[in-house]
Amino acid sequence: MAYTNAMDTTPSATTHSLREQYRDNQANQARLRLLHDVGQVLAEGEESAISAVLAYALEFSAFEACAVLVEDAGALRVHASKGHVLPHGTRFPAQGVLSAMLKPDARVMIRQKSISRLLLPAGDVAGLELLFPLMKQTRPQGILVLVNRKQLAEPSAADMLTLGTLANILALALHVPSESTTPQMNGSIKQISALLTAREREVLSLLPHGLTNSDIGDRLGIARGTVKIHVERIIHKLGLQDRTQVAAMAVELGLGTSGTSSTSAGRKS
């Protein structure tokens, strides 16, 4: 009887083992393909190479957004980004954990259900955020950040090793231009104030929270259409392209970045 039971369970155990082996092989192939594709795109040396690497990182990791942040005169600047996060060129103070990631002894950090400086609207909570220091010859070059609003399972040890290797490759390939952000992104609060009316400044301070025009109108006691006109005028006066760039500038200037918004970022005006 014992012999019969062994024969009955062996096929099932073998099938399970084969399935696990197949999954492992698929995962290993995905890791190798990521590093191969990253190496190839960086070898081509195109200006958009870093952005292309981030696209590969998102495809591999299942995170919804990521960015490369570089140090810029004591602050952090978005060198490249993918997903609904602060756009390229946005500059903001290097504080808290982000400041710690710029030290020579920085280590990979995994954060759950914490406020992310990267997400839009400003101060939104991330379900999972990974931060990898970009080190070259023990000197910090910047930070690779992968972020997801919803809670995700932490990557496996093998996937973390792969992403860490990707960060090392990025650090070696990163060529940060000597110039800072665009002229529009370098304006001080005083300069911005001179360009905008008092009401436009109020609207500007609310944009980083991801509020709709109706929400802003309710807070300021004005009509939705009036808010839309104010936003359009702000975009025109500051020489920007869209609402997202305006919100990014407000973040850079430290306007409206305390706390999280109770309004869904996905709603449209």
FENUR-V199799 format. One record per backbone hydrogen bond with DSSP energy under -0.5 kcal/mol. NH is the residue of the N-H (numbers start at 1). CO is the residue of the C=O. Records with the same first field share a line. If there is no record, write none. Layout:
NH->CO / CO
//
This chain:
5->1
6->2
7->3
8->4
9->5
10->6
11->7
13->9
14->10
15->11
16->12
17->13
18->14
19->15
20->16
21->17
22->18
23->19
24->20
25->21
26->22
27->23
28->24
29->25
30->26
31->27
32->28
33->29
34->30
35->31
36->32
37->33
38->34
39->35
40->36
41->37
42->38
43->39
44->40
45->41 / 42
46->41
49->46
52->48
53->49
54->50
55->51
56->52
57->53
58->54
59->55
60->56
61->57
62->58
64->147
65->147
66->82
67->145
68->80
69->67 / 143
70->77
71->141
72->75
75->72
76->92
77->70
78->90
79->68 / 77
80->68
82->66
85->83
86->118
89->78
90->87
92->76
94->74
95->93
98->95
99->95
100->96
101->97
102->99
103->100
106->103
109->131
111->109 / 129
113->127
114->126
116->124
120->84
121->208
122->208
123->116
124->121
126->114
127->148
128->148
129->111
130->146
131->109
132->144
134->142
135->133
136->139
139->136
141->134
142->134
143->69
144->132
145->67 / 143
146->130
147->65
148->128
160->156
161->157
162->158
163->159
164->160
165->161
166->162
167->163
168->164
169->165
170->166
171->167
172->168
173->169
174->170
176->174
177->175
185->182
186->182 / 183
187->184
192->188
193->189
194->190
195->191 / 192
196->192
201->197
202->198
203->199
204->200
205->201
206->202 / 203
207->203
208->204
209->206
210->207
211->206
216->212
217->213
218->214
219->215
220->216
221->217
222->217
227->223
228->224
229->225
230->226
231->227
232->228
233->229
234->230
235->231
236->232
237->233
238->234
239->235 / 236
240->235
246->242
247->243
248->244
249->245
250->246
251->247
252->248
253->249
254->251
255->250
259->257
267->264
//
